[in-house]
């Protein structure tokens, strides 16, 4: 891992087109600005890990399937049984 020291408003460049700027320091938190092309994906690590965990849990969930062809037949049957309401 490369470790760099930066002052506020100083920037590092990653590759040819990604710039990371230290925007501010507030106690134990820093604000970073990331300037990258839209096709470069930038994620906060904790959100990426949470998404991976959720996806792993979803893989273990039971698969529920529905026969939608029966749903269409049931709806047709309901139309033939239904009576028009009296308009008053």
N, C-alpha and C positions, 0 to 999 in steps of 0.2 A: 504494500500500500504506500502510495506517495503521500507524504504529509507536507502541506504548505501553510505558511503563515500569511495572512492578508489583513490589511487595514480596511476600514470602511471605504467603499467606492473603488476598491481594487478588484481586478478581474483576473480569472484564469481562463485559458482557452483549451478546449478539448477537441482534438482533431482539427478539421478545417472550419467547422461551422457551429460549434457549441461554446458559448461563453457563460461563465458562472461568476456573478458579481456579489460581493459581500455588501449588502444594502444597509445593514444596521446591526447593532448589538444592544440587547435589553436584558441585563442580568445574565442568566445562564442560557439565554436563547439568542440565536442569530437569525437574521433574515437574509436569504439568498435569492438572487434573481437569476433565472435560467433563460438564456436566449438561445433557442434551438429551432431548426426547421420543424414544420408540422409533422413530418414523417419520422422524426426522432421521438420515441416514447420516453417520457420523464414521469417517474412515479415516486411517491414517498414510500420508503421500504416497508413501514408498518402496514400501509394499506395493501401493498402487494402481497405481503405475507398473510394478511387476513383474508384476502380474496382466494389465495391458494388453499388456505385451510377450509374455507367454505366450499370450494370446488371438490376437495377431497371428501368432505362430509356428504356432499350431494352424490358422489359416485357410489357411496354405500347405501343410499336411500332406495327403498323398494320402487320398482318401476310399475306404474299404474297405466293400463291401456284401456281404451274405450272403443267399442264398436259403434262408430258414428252412423253406420248404415241403418242400425236399428232405431236410432234417434230420429232419423228422417221418416221412417215408417210410422213411428209413434206420433209424430207431429201431424202426418197426413190423416191418421185415424182420429185424432182429436178434432181436426177441422170438420170431418164428416159427422161427428157426434154433436158438436157445438151447435146451439140454436141461436139465431140472431136475436138480440135484445129488443124488446118492445120499445119503440120511441114514443115518448109521451109529449 
